[in-house]
Amino acid sequence: MPRKQTVEIIPSLQQALEAKTVDELKKLYELLLIDQKLSRKADLVTAILQEIEGSKIKKIWQRLDDLQKAAIAEVIHSSGNDYRADSFVAKYGQSPNFGTGDRYSSRYQPSLLRLFFYQGVMPSDLKQALMAFVSKPQATRLNEVGDIIPDTFLVRQQRYWNEQEYEVPLTVCEMEQVGQKDLLSVLRLIQSGKVSVSDKTSLPSGATVKAIAAILLGGDFYDDQQRKAEAQYHYTAPYDDIGAIKAFAWTALLQVGNMAELSGTKLVLTKSGLKALQDPPAKTLQTLWKRWLKNTTFDEFRRIDEIKGQTGKGSKGMTAVAGRREVIATALSECAIGKWIQFPEFSKYMVATGHLFEVTRDPYELYICESGYGNLGYSGSHDWNILQERYMRCLLFEYAATLGLIDVGYVAPGVAWRDFGDLWGTDDLHFLSRYDGLIYFRLTALGAYCLGLTEKYHPPAIANSQTLRVLPNLEIVASGNGLNISEALVLDLYAQRIADQQWQLDLDRLLTAIEDGHQVVELKQVLEQNSSEPLPESAQEFLNMASEKASGLRDLGDARLIECASSHLAASIANDPLTKKYCQLVGSRALVVLATHEGKFRKALRQIGYALPPVR
């Protein structure tokens, strides 16, 4: 399993040889093709050192095959002295030949490569000598699929003694524009008071998940009701509820991003959330992604439902989530913009380039089905593909894709590769996580902007949907298939609904929305983006008048009204150099002091010889 670890440094080749047994030294000595027979340990060590010193080491190196030379080159041109087997196999596809047979049996025969590595570590002096002539290894490349991916995915499944192959359709979701539209839709749904979450967990209710999924462009990634209906008529895949992905992610993203907060059992928009309704969506999505990377309140691995033990005692072993996300985000930023990548290739690239992280420091606390036999502490149970890849898929599929950073190509998780079948307790599982169906992804231009790879983002032009007509009498009529739910919510907020697909602009309703913190520009954007014709002059005048009325007044906050004993005293305090900047004369005997200035006003008042008693 790829993991970061502290490796012992071996200063010299002599020290490494002296740690070997006589039998081990004899086998290494035989590799040098010397006729003289030796049996004493000291003689063997001396002879091997003599054959490797100086220019002789290059001749031995030349006898290695290309893969063995690559193993040496990777260590020579790295910051450490250890051979990293997992990274090497991820990059080259196979291990170099270190020898034949069981390493710990008497029949084991080491290869020449064993003269260079001892317990997987190259002695420092040997590394220094090899550096003089060993060239840099080939750069690690991320294998890309290109601009196009197949329409289907080939499924290979082992059924009893036979391997079956069949193709299933691949679903492709281009998320760059979807993420921007969904952001505004969910903000508006929260604004309408229809998003409920638990006051203890901050997680959305089932009804909320359905409500959010209904307004998302194209719905959620999977439609469980549709999948269940299909399964009744023909076999497409083992049917299990997959559950929400995008619809779940948005409530978490907006809370972590300080765009929404809990009020009772419902989410309400914060000042940042209200501002996001007018800001360019790309900027808001960038902010949400950056804040999500630093978030410590929610661990995406908790969404891997079948792996138990993450709470309670097991929570102490879980690693810091911000560190995990940083590693994945760094690797994601090394992907080419607009090029499809198969997920397994991305995973191999991360291992090969040392983009490693841990999900838990104590896999013995995690389990599947039952904490005894299903314990993930056993060998192979907590390998990279079981823990790290599941976490990576969740972060990419549920959060990066939802925000529009990546496009995705996927199938039902139950038909993707079943790489967990050897684990105890998984016989009845059709998939280990709802994200197992992620096959391909590609970094979008929006993703490059959110990752900081580009300074500016230029959104593609979006054609008007032409579903609205604004009439001179200030009526709004939806035509065709009508508006999507999120835009209808905007009209319900600012205008009076007079029929199923018809609204009337109403000043009182519009002013009420302004009092609640909304802005006329949001209504104007919806009207203009969904109409093929310019707004009539009467509607323009109505909106301009509302904007003027909204900007004519400004709430300065709470204030304290103070009555003076006489008009003379009130005027004296209102005009005194120490107090006048904190108060304002009202009428002949009253002063108004803003709540934000009260402390400074009291201090200044004492300096001129007066005190303000408490309210009785």
C-alpha positions in Angstrom: 0.0 0.0 0.0 1.5 3.4 -1.0 2.2 5.4 2.1 4.6 8.0 3.4 7.2 6.5 5.7 10.4 7.2 7.5 13.3 5.2 5.9 16.5 4.4 7.6 19.6 5.9 6.0 22.6 3.6 5.3 25.7 5.8 5.2 28.0 3.4 3.5 28.1 0.2 1.4 30.5 -1.4 3.9 28.0 -0.9 6.7 25.2 -2.5 4.5 27.4 -5.5 3.7 28.5 -6.1 7.3 24.8 -6.3 8.3 24.4 -9.3 5.9 24.8 -13.0 6.9 27.6 -15.1 5.4 25.1 -17.0 3.2 23.7 -13.7 1.9 27.1 -12.3 1.2 28.2 -15.5 -0.7 25.2 -15.1 -3.1 26.1 -11.5 -3.7 29.7 -12.4 -4.2 28.8 -15.1 -6.8 27.1 -12.3 -8.9 30.5 -10.7 -9.5 31.7 -13.8 -11.4 34.9 -14.2 -9.4 36.6 -17.6 -9.5 38.2 -17.4 -6.0 36.2 -19.1 -3.3 35.7 -17.2 0.0 34.0 -18.3 3.2 34.9 -15.7 5.9 32.5 -12.8 6.3 35.3 -10.2 6.5 36.9 -11.5 3.3 33.6 -11.5 1.5 32.8 -7.9 2.5 36.3 -6.8 1.4 36.1 -8.6 -1.9 32.7 -7.2 -2.8 33.8 -3.7 -1.9 36.9 -4.0 -4.1 34.8 -5.1 -7.1 32.4 -2.2 -6.7 34.8 0.6 -6.0 35.8 3.2 -8.5 35.1 2.7 -12.2 34.2 -1.0 -11.6 30.7 0.0 -10.4 29.8 1.3 -13.9 30.6 -2.1 -15.5 28.3 -3.8 -13.0 25.6 -1.2 -13.7 25.9 -1.9 -17.5 25.0 -5.5 -16.9 21.6 -4.5 -15.6 18.5 -4.6 -17.8 16.6 -1.4 -18.6 14.0 -1.8 -15.9 16.7 -2.4 -13.3 18.6 0.7 -14.5 15.4 2.6 -14.2 15.0 1.5 -10.5 18.5 2.9 -9.8 17.9 6.1 -11.7 14.7 6.8 -9.8 16.5 6.7 -6.5 19.7 8.5 -7.7 17.6 11.5 -8.9 15.3 11.7 -5.9 15.6 13.3 -2.5 15.7 10.0 -0.7 17.7 6.8 -0.8 14.9 4.3 -0.7 13.3 2.3 -3.6 9.6 3.0 -3.6 8.0 -0.1 -5.0 4.5 1.2 -5.4 5.5 4.4 -7.1 7.8 2.5 -9.5 5.2 -0.1 -10.5 2.6 2.7 -11.0 5.0 4.5 -13.4 6.6 1.5 -15.2 3.8 -1.1 -14.9 5.9 -3.8 -13.3 8.7 -4.4 -10.8 12.3 -4.7 -11.7 14.0 -8.1 -11.1 15.5 -8.3 -7.6 15.9 -12.0 -7.7 14.1 -15.4 -8.0 12.4 -17.5 -5.4 11.3 -16.7 -1.9 13.6 -14.0 -0.6 13.6 -15.6 2.9 14.3 -19.2 1.7 17.7 -20.9 1.1 16.8 -21.2 -2.6 16.5 -17.5 -3.1 18.9 -16.2 -5.8 19.3 -12.4 -5.8 19.9 -10.5 -9.0 22.6 -7.9 -9.6 20.1 -5.2 -8.4 20.6 -6.5 -4.9 24.2 -5.2 -4.9 22.7 -1.7 -5.0 19.8 -2.0 -2.5 19.8 -3.3 1.1 16.4 -3.7 2.7 15.2 -1.4 0.0 17.7 1.4 0.7 20.7 2.5 -1.4 23.8 3.3 0.7 24.7 7.0 0.5 28.2 6.6 -0.7 27.0 4.2 -3.5 24.4 6.8 -4.5 27.1 9.4 -4.7 29.3 7.2 -7.0 26.4 6.3 -9.3 25.3 9.9 -9.7 28.4 10.6 -11.8 27.0 8.6 -14.8 23.4 7.5 -14.2 21.1 9.8 -16.3 17.8 11.1 -15.1 14.8 8.8 -15.5 12.0 9.5 -17.9 9.5 12.0 -16.6 6.3 10.6 -15.2 3.4 11.3 -17.6 -0.3 11.3 -16.9 -1.8 9.1 -19.7 -4.7 11.0 -21.2 -7.6 9.5 -23.3 -7.8 12.7 -25.3 -10.7 14.9 -26.5 -13.2 12.0 -27.0 -14.2 9.1 -24.8 -16.2 5.9 -25.8 -19.9 5.8 -25.7 -19.8 2.6 -23.7 -17.8 1.0 -20.9 -16.7 -2.6 -21.2 -17.6 -4.5 -18.0 -15.7 -7.7 -17.0 -17.3 -9.7 -14.3 -16.3 -13.0 -12.8 -19.4 -15.2 -12.3 -18.5 -18.5 -10.7 -15.8 -20.0 -13.0 -16.6 -17.9 -16.1 -15.6 -14.3 -16.9 -18.4 -12.4 -18.6 -18.0 -9.3 -20.8 -20.6 -6.8 -21.9 -20.8 -3.2 -22.6 -23.0 -0.6 -20.8 -23.8 3.0 -21.9 -21.5 5.7 -20.5 -23.2 8.8 -19.2 -21.3 12.0 -19.8 -22.1 15.2 -17.8 -20.4 18.4 -18.9 -20.5 20.4 -15.7 -18.9 23.8 -16.4 -22.2 25.6 -17.2 -24.3 23.2 -15.1 -22.3 24.1 -11.9 -22.9 27.8 -12.4 -26.6 27.4 -13.1 -27.1 25.0 -10.2 -25.3 27.4 -7.8 -27.9 30.1 -8.5 -30.8 27.6 -8.4 -29.8 26.3 -4.9 -29.2 29.8 -3.6 -32.7 30.8 -4.7 -34.2 27.7 -3.2 -32.6 28.5 0.1 -33.8 32.1 -0.3 -37.4 30.7 -0.6 -37.1 28.9 2.7 -37.4 25.4 1.3 -34.1 23.9 2.4 -34.1 22.1 5.7 -31.1 20.5 7.5 -30.6 18.8 10.8 -29.7 21.2 13.6 -27.3 18.6 15.0 -25.5 17.2 11.9 -26.3 20.1 9.4 -27.1 17.3 6.9 -30.1 17.7 4.5 -33.4 15.9 5.1 -34.7 13.5 2.5 -37.4 16.0 1.4 -34.7 18.6 1.0 -32.5 16.3 -1.2 -35.5 15.7 -3.5 -36.3 19.4 -3.6 -32.8 20.3 -4.6 -32.5 17.5 -7.1 -35.7 18.8 -8.8 -34.2 22.2 -9.5 -30.7 21.0 -10.7 -30.0 21.3 -14.4 -30.4 17.7 -15.6 -31.2 16.5 -12.1 -28.7 14.5 -10.0 -26.1 12.2 -11.5 -28.3 9.1 -10.7 -32.1 8.8 -10.6 -32.9 5.9 -8.3 -36.6 5.9 -9.2 -35.8 5.6 -12.9 -33.2 2.9 -12.2 -35.6 0.9 -10.1 -38.3 1.1 -12.8 -35.8 -0.1 -15.4 -34.7 -3.0 -13.2 -38.3 -4.3 -13.1 -38.3 -4.9 -16.9 -34.8 -6.0 -17.8 -31.5 -6.6 -16.3 -29.2 -3.6 -16.5 -27.3 -3.8 -13.3 -27.7 -5.0 -9.7 -30.2 -2.5 -8.2 -29.4 -0.7 -5.0 -30.2 2.8 -4.0 -27.2 5.0 -4.9 -28.5 8.1 -3.3 -27.9 11.8 -3.8 -24.6 13.2 -4.9 -25.0 16.8 -6.3 -28.1 17.4 -4.2 -26.3 16.4 -1.0 -23.1 18.3 -1.9 -24.7 21.7 -2.4 -26.0 22.1 1.2 -22.5 21.1 2.6 -20.6 23.4 0.1 -22.8 26.5 0.8 -22.6 26.0 4.6 -18.8 25.5 4.6 -18.5 28.4 2.2 -20.4 30.7 4.6 -23.1 31.3 1.9 -25.8 29.7 4.0 -26.4 29.2 7.7 -28.9 27.4 9.9 -31.9 29.3 11.3 -34.1 26.9 13.3 -34.3 23.9 11.0 -33.9 25.7 7.7 -31.0 27.2 5.9 -31.0 31.0 5.2 -28.6 33.0 3.0 -25.9 34.9 4.7 -24.8 38.3 3.4 -22.2 36.5 1.3 -25.0 34.2 0.0 -27.2 37.2 -1.0 -24.2 38.9 -2.6 -23.5 35.6 -4.6 -26.8 36.0 -6.3 -25.4 39.1 -8.1 -21.7 38.2 -8.3 -20.3 36.3 -11.3 -21.0 32.6 -10.5 -17.4 31.5 -11.4 -16.0 33.8 -8.7 -18.4 32.3 -6.1 -17.6 28.7 -7.2 -13.8 29.5 -6.8 -14.5 30.8 -3.3 -16.5 27.7 -2.4 -13.8 25.4 -3.7 -11.0 27.2 -1.8 -13.0 27.2 1.4 -13.9 23.5 1.0 -10.3 22.6 0.7 -9.6 24.2 4.1 -12.8 22.9 5.7 -12.2 20.7 8.8 -15.8 20.2 9.9 -16.8 17.5 7.3 -14.9 14.4 6.2 -16.0 13.2 2.7 -15.0 9.7 3.7 -18.0 9.5 5.9 -20.0 9.3 2.7 -18.5 5.8 2.1 -21.4 4.2 3.9 -20.2 0.6 3.8 -17.0 1.3 5.7 -18.0 1.4 9.3 -16.1 2.5 12.5 -15.3 6.0 11.4 -17.0 7.6 14.5 -16.2 7.1 18.1 -12.9 5.5 18.8 -12.1 5.2 15.1 -12.4 8.9 14.6 -9.1 9.4 16.5 -7.2 7.6 13.8 -8.7 9.5 10.8 -6.2 11.9 9.2 -6.7 15.6 8.7 -9.0 16.1 5.8 -7.4 19.4 4.6 -4.1 17.6 4.0 -5.8 14.9 1.9 -7.6 17.4 -0.2 -4.5 19.5 -0.8 -2.7 16.4 -2.2 -5.6 15.6 -4.6 -6.0 19.2 -5.7 -2.3 19.5 -6.5 -2.5 16.4 -8.7 -5.7 17.7 -10.3 -3.9 20.9 -11.2 -1.3 18.9 -13.2 -4.0 17.6 -15.5 -4.3 19.1 -19.0 -7.4 21.3 -19.5 -10.1 19.7 -21.6 -8.4 16.3 -21.9 -10.3 13.2 -20.7 -8.5 11.0 -18.1 -9.5 7.6 -16.9 -9.7 7.6 -13.2 -7.3 4.6 -12.6 -4.6 6.3 -14.7 -5.0 9.4 -12.5 -4.7 7.3 -9.4 -1.5 5.6 -10.7 -0.1 9.0 -11.6 -0.6 10.2 -8.0 1.2 7.1 -6.7 4.0 7.4 -9.2 4.7 11.0 -8.5 4.5 10.7 -4.8 1.2 12.5 -4.3 0.3 10.2 -1.4 -1.9 10.6 1.6 -3.5 8.5 4.3 -7.2 8.2 5.2 -6.6 6.7 8.6 -3.6 6.0 10.8 -5.4 3.0 12.3 -7.2 0.8 9.8 -7.9 -1.7 12.5 -10.7 0.6 13.7 -12.5 0.4 10.3 -14.5 -2.5 9.1 -17.1 -3.8 6.6 -20.2 -5.5 8.0 -18.7 -6.7 11.2 -15.7 -5.4 13.2 -14.1 -8.8 13.7 -13.8 -10.7 10.4 -14.5 -7.5 8.4 -11.7 -5.6 10.0 -9.7 -3.5 7.4 -6.5 -3.9 9.4 -5.8 -7.2 7.7 -3.3 -7.3 4.8 -4.8 -6.1 1.6 -8.0 -4.7 3.3 -6.7 -1.2 3.5 -4.8 -1.0 0.3 -4.7 2.3 -1.8 -7.6 1.2 -4.0 -9.9 0.4 -1.0 -9.4 3.6 1.1 -7.6 6.3 -0.8 -9.3 5.7 -4.2 -12.7 5.7 -2.6 -11.9 9.1 -1.0 -10.6 10.5 -4.2 -13.6 9.5 -6.2 -15.9 11.1 -3.6 -14.0 14.4 -3.6 -13.9 14.5 -7.4 -17.4 13.2 -8.2 -19.4 14.8 -5.4 -17.6 18.1 -4.9 -15.3 19.0 -7.8 -17.9 17.9 -10.4 -20.8 19.5 -8.6 -18.9 22.9 -8.6 -18.1 22.5 -12.3 -14.4 22.0 -12.0 -14.5 18.7 -13.9 -16.7 17.0 -16.5 -17.5 13.4 -15.7 -18.1 10.1 -17.6 -19.7 7.4 -15.4 -21.8 4.2 -15.2 -23.9 2.7 -12.4 -21.5 1.9 -9.6 -22.7 -1.7 -9.5 -21.3 -2.4 -13.0 -17.9 -0.8 -12.6 -14.8 -2.7 -11.6 -15.3 -4.9 -8.5 -12.0 -4.6 -6.8 -13.2 -5.3 -3.3 -14.6 -8.8 -3.8 -11.9 -10.5 -1.8 -12.8 -8.5 1.4 -14.8 -10.3 4.0 -18.5 -9.3 4.2 -18.8 -7.9 0.7 -20.5 -10.9 -1.0 -23.9 -9.1 -0.9 -22.5 -5.6 -1.9 -23.0 -4.5 -5.4 -20.6 -1.6 -4.9 -18.4 -0.3 -2.1 -19.3 3.3 -2.6 -21.8 5.3 -4.7 -18.9 6.9 -6.5 -17.5 3.6 -7.9 -19.1 4.3 -11.2 -16.7 7.3 -12.0 -14.7 6.2 -15.0 -13.5 9.3 -16.7 -13.1 13.0 -15.9 -11.6 16.1 -17.5 -10.5 19.4 -16.1 -12.7 22.3 -17.3 -11.7 26.0 -18.0 -13.7 26.8 -14.9 -11.7 24.2 -12.9 -8.4 25.7 -14.1 -9.7 29.1 -12.8 -10.8 27.6 -9.4 -7.5 25.8 -9.0 -5.6 29.0 -9.6 -4.1 27.9 -13.0 -5.6 30.9 -14.8 -6.1 34.4 -13.5 -9.3 35.1 -15.3 -12.3 33.0 -16.4 -14.3 33.8 -19.6 -17.6 32.0 -19.5 -19.0 30.7 -22.8 -21.9 32.6 -24.2 -25.2 31.2 -23.2 -28.1 31.6 -25.6 -31.4 33.0 -24.2 -33.9 30.3 -23.4 -36.7 32.6 -24.8 -39.4 31.3 -22.4 -40.7 34.7 -21.1 -42.7 37.6 -22.5 -42.9 40.8 -20.5 -46.0 42.7 -21.6 -46.5 46.5 -21.4 -49.1 46.1 -18.7 -46.3 44.6 -16.5 -47.5 41.0 -16.8 -45.0 38.2 -17.3 -46.0 35.2 -19.3 -44.0 31.9 -19.5 -44.3 30.1 -22.8 -43.3 26.7 -24.2 -42.1 24.3 -21.4 -42.1 27.2 -19.0 -39.3 28.3 -16.7 -37.2 26.0 -14.6 -38.1 25.9 -11.0 -35.2 28.1 -9.7 -36.2 31.0 -12.1 -39.8 30.6 -11.2 -38.8 31.1 -7.5 -37.2 34.4 -8.4 -40.5 35.6 -10.0 -42.5 34.4 -7.0 -40.2 36.5 -4.8 -40.5 39.8 -6.7 -43.9 39.5 -8.5 -47.4 38.4 -7.8 -48.4 35.0 -9.4 -51.8 35.4 -11.1 -51.9 32.1 -13.0 -49.9 28.9 -13.3 -47.4 30.4 -15.8 -48.2 34.1 -15.4 -47.0 36.9 -13.0 -47.8 40.5 -12.4 -45.0 43.0 -11.4 -46.1 44.4 -8.1 -44.4 47.3 -6.4 -45.3 46.3 -2.8 -44.1 42.8 -3.3 -40.9 44.0 -5.0 -40.2 46.5 -2.1 -40.8 43.7 0.4 -38.2 41.6 -1.3 -35.8 44.6 -1.2 -36.4 45.0 2.6 -35.4 41.3 3.0 -32.0 42.0 1.4 -32.7 41.1 -2.3 -31.8 43.3 -5.2 -33.8 44.4 -8.3 -30.9 43.4 -10.6 -31.6 39.7 -9.9 -35.1 40.0 -11.2 -33.9 42.0 -14.2 -31.3 39.4 -15.1 -33.9 36.6 -15.1 -36.3 38.6 -17.2 -33.6 39.6 -19.8 -31.9 36.1 -20.0 -35.2 34.4 -20.6 -36.8 36.8 -23.1 -36.0 37.0 -26.8 -37.2 40.6 -26.9 -36.0 43.8 -25.1 -38.1 44.6 -22.0 -40.9 47.0 -22.8 -40.4 50.7 -21.8 -43.0 50.4 -19.0 -41.2 47.5 -17.4 -37.8 49.3 -17.7 -39.3 52.4 -16.0 -40.9 50.2 -13.3 -37.6 48.5 -12.5 -35.7 51.8 -12.6 -38.2 53.4 -10.2 -37.9 50.4 -7.8 -34.1 50.6 -7.9 -34.2 54.4 -7.1 -36.6 53.7 -4.2 -34.3 51.0 -2.9 -31.2 53.2 -3.0 -32.9 56.3 -1.5 -32.7 55.1 2.0 -30.0 53.4 4.1 -30.3 51.6 7.4 -27.5 52.8 9.7 -28.3 50.3 12.4 -29.7 50.5 15.9 -29.5 53.8 17.8 -30.2 55.2 21.3 -32.6 58.2 21.8 -31.5 60.4 24.7 -33.7 63.1 26.2 -32.0 66.2 27.7 -33.3 68.3 30.6 -33.3 71.5 28.4 -32.9 72.6 24.9 -29.8 74.5 25.9 -28.1 71.4 27.3 -29.1 69.4 24.1 -27.6 72.1 21.9 -24.5 72.3 24.1 -23.8 68.6 23.8 -24.6 68.4 20.1 -22.1 71.2 19.4 -19.3 70.3 21.8 -16.1 69.3 20.0 -15.8 66.1 22.0 -19.3 64.8 21.7 -20.7 66.2 18.4 -19.2 63.6 16.1 -21.0 60.8 18.0 -24.5 62.3 18.3 -27.1 64.3 16.4 -29.7 66.7 17.6 -33.4 65.7 17.1 -36.0 68.3 17.8 -35.1 70.7 20.6 -34.3 68.4 23.5 -33.3 65.0 22.1 -30.0 63.4 20.9 -29.6 60.3 18.7 -26.5 58.1 19.2 -25.8 55.1 17.0 -25.3 51.9 18.9 -21.8 51.6 17.3 -20.9 55.0 18.8 -22.4 54.6 22.3 -19.2 53.7 24.1 -17.3 56.6 22.6 -20.2 59.0 23.3 -20.4 58.0 27.0 -16.6 58.5 27.4 -16.8 62.0 25.7 -19.8 62.9 27.8 -17.9 62.2 31.0 -15.0 64.4 29.7 -17.4 67.4 29.5 -18.8 66.7 33.0 -22.0 64.7 32.3 -23.1 61.0 32.8 -25.9 59.0 31.2 -27.8 56.9 33.8 -29.2 53.5 32.9 -32.8 53.1 31.7 -35.2 52.6 34.7 
